[in-house]
Amino acid sequence: MKNYKLIGVFLSIVLLLIFTSLLLYNIFIIRQVWDYNMYYSVLEETRKVGINTDTDALWFGRAGPGSLSERRVNLTNEYDFPVTANVLLFGNISEFVSVSDNNFVLQPGGKKTLTYFLQTSFDTPPGDYSGHTRIVIKRSFLREE
């Protein structure tokens, strides 16, 4: 009977520690997550171009193979402590996309413009490409300048 009580107390402590760790991680580490969809169409004809200026996603437009397109996202640190921004790319569009900066620290009140570049090669097959980018804002315990 003593062993069951001991095991019960041990499991309760472990579950409490796990719950507390998850809570502290979410409260003190991850501050914000932004997801933006990304779209691009590769056309068969290289002389045609289509541009979408909507701001609900990162629309890179429509163009022939071997094209370059870019979109910008503005970030501002509105917290009173430094934050680190990490940029992740997902989907079949991600092989064509690069970002001007990643894993950087923004000081309180700091601003940064991220530029997303989309570059296809001349042998990219025609079709629609899509995915999304995720910007994860975490509390930074570093004070980089």
C-alpha positions as CSV (number, residue, x, y, z in Angstrom):
1,M,0.0,0.0,0.0
2,K,2.9,2.4,0.8
3,N,4.3,1.8,-2.7
4,Y,1.1,2.8,-4.4
5,K,1.0,6.1,-2.4
6,L,4.6,6.8,-3.2
7,I,4.0,6.1,-6.9
8,G,0.9,8.3,-6.8
9,V,2.8,11.2,-5.2
10,F,5.7,10.8,-7.6
11,L,3.3,10.9,-10.7
12,S,1.5,13.9,-9.3
13,I,4.8,15.8,-8.9
14,V,5.9,14.8,-12.4
15,L,2.5,16.0,-13.9
16,L,2.7,19.2,-12.0
17,L,6.2,19.9,-13.2
18,I,5.2,19.2,-16.8
19,F,2.1,21.4,-16.6
20,T,4.1,24.2,-14.9
21,S,6.9,24.0,-17.5
22,L,4.4,24.2,-20.4
23,L,2.6,27.1,-18.8
24,L,5.9,29.1,-18.1
25,Y,7.1,28.3,-21.6
26,N,4.0,29.7,-23.3
27,I,3.8,32.7,-21.0
28,F,7.4,33.8,-20.8
29,I,9.0,32.5,-24.0
30,I,6.6,32.5,-27.0
31,R,5.0,35.9,-27.3
32,Q,3.4,35.9,-30.8
33,V,3.1,33.7,-33.9
34,W,2.1,35.1,-37.3
35,D,1.2,32.9,-40.3
36,Y,1.0,34.3,-43.8
37,N,0.0,32.2,-46.8
38,M,2.2,32.5,-49.9
39,Y,1.1,31.9,-53.5
40,Y,2.9,32.0,-56.9
41,S,2.0,30.7,-60.4
42,V,4.5,29.8,-63.0
43,L,3.1,30.4,-66.5
44,E,4.1,28.7,-69.7
45,E,4.6,31.9,-71.5
46,T,7.5,34.1,-70.2
47,R,6.1,37.4,-71.6
48,K,2.9,37.4,-69.4
49,V,2.9,38.7,-65.8
50,G,0.2,39.0,-63.2
51,I,0.4,41.0,-60.0
52,N,-1.9,40.8,-57.0
53,T,-1.5,43.6,-54.5
54,D,-3.9,42.2,-51.8
55,T,-2.5,42.1,-48.3
56,D,-4.2,39.0,-47.0
57,A,-1.3,36.9,-48.0
58,L,2.1,37.1,-49.7
59,W,1.0,37.0,-53.3
60,F,4.1,36.8,-55.5
61,G,2.1,37.0,-58.7
62,R,2.2,35.1,-61.9
63,A,5.2,35.0,-64.3
64,G,7.2,32.7,-66.5
65,P,10.0,30.5,-65.4
66,G,13.2,32.3,-64.2
67,S,11.3,35.2,-62.6
68,L,12.1,37.1,-59.5
69,S,9.5,38.6,-57.2
70,E,9.6,40.1,-53.7
71,R,7.2,41.0,-50.9
72,R,7.8,42.7,-47.6
73,V,6.5,42.2,-44.0
74,N,7.1,45.0,-41.4
75,L,7.7,43.9,-37.8
76,T,7.7,46.2,-34.7
77,N,8.6,45.1,-31.2
78,E,5.9,46.6,-29.0
79,Y,7.0,44.9,-25.9
80,D,9.2,46.5,-23.2
81,F,11.8,43.7,-23.6
82,P,13.9,42.4,-26.5
83,V,12.4,39.7,-28.7
84,T,13.9,37.2,-31.1
85,A,12.1,36.6,-34.5
86,N,12.4,33.2,-36.2
87,V,11.1,32.8,-39.8
88,L,10.0,29.4,-41.0
89,L,8.9,28.4,-44.6
90,F,6.5,25.6,-45.5
91,G,4.9,24.1,-48.7
92,N,6.1,23.5,-52.2
93,I,6.7,27.2,-52.7
94,S,9.4,27.2,-50.0
95,E,12.1,25.8,-52.3
96,F,11.9,29.1,-54.3
97,V,11.6,31.5,-51.3
98,S,14.4,33.1,-49.2
99,V,14.1,35.8,-46.5
100,S,16.4,38.8,-46.0
101,D,16.9,38.1,-42.3
102,N,16.2,35.4,-39.9
103,N,16.8,34.6,-36.2
104,F,17.4,38.2,-35.2
105,V,16.8,40.3,-32.0
106,L,14.5,43.3,-32.0
107,Q,15.0,45.7,-29.1
108,P,12.0,47.4,-27.5
109,G,10.4,49.7,-30.0
110,G,12.7,48.3,-32.7
111,K,11.4,47.9,-36.3
112,K,12.5,45.6,-39.1
113,T,11.3,45.0,-42.6
114,L,11.6,41.4,-43.8
115,T,11.9,41.0,-47.5
116,Y,10.7,37.7,-49.0
117,F,12.4,36.9,-52.3
118,L,10.9,34.3,-54.7
119,Q,13.3,33.2,-57.5
120,T,12.4,30.4,-59.9
121,S,14.8,28.7,-62.3
122,F,14.2,28.5,-66.0
123,D,13.4,24.8,-65.7
124,T,10.7,25.3,-63.1
125,P,7.6,23.5,-64.4
126,P,4.4,25.7,-65.0
127,G,1.8,25.4,-62.2
128,D,0.6,26.9,-59.0
129,Y,2.9,26.9,-55.9
130,S,1.8,27.6,-52.4
131,G,2.7,27.4,-48.8
132,H,3.0,29.6,-45.8
133,T,5.5,31.4,-43.7
134,R,5.5,31.5,-39.9
135,I,7.1,34.2,-37.9
136,V,7.6,33.2,-34.3
137,I,8.3,36.0,-31.8
138,K,10.0,34.8,-28.6
139,R,11.1,36.7,-25.5
140,S,14.9,37.2,-25.8
141,F,17.0,37.2,-22.8
142,L,19.9,38.6,-24.8
143,R,20.5,42.3,-25.3
144,E,22.1,42.5,-28.7
145,E,22.6,45.8,-30.4
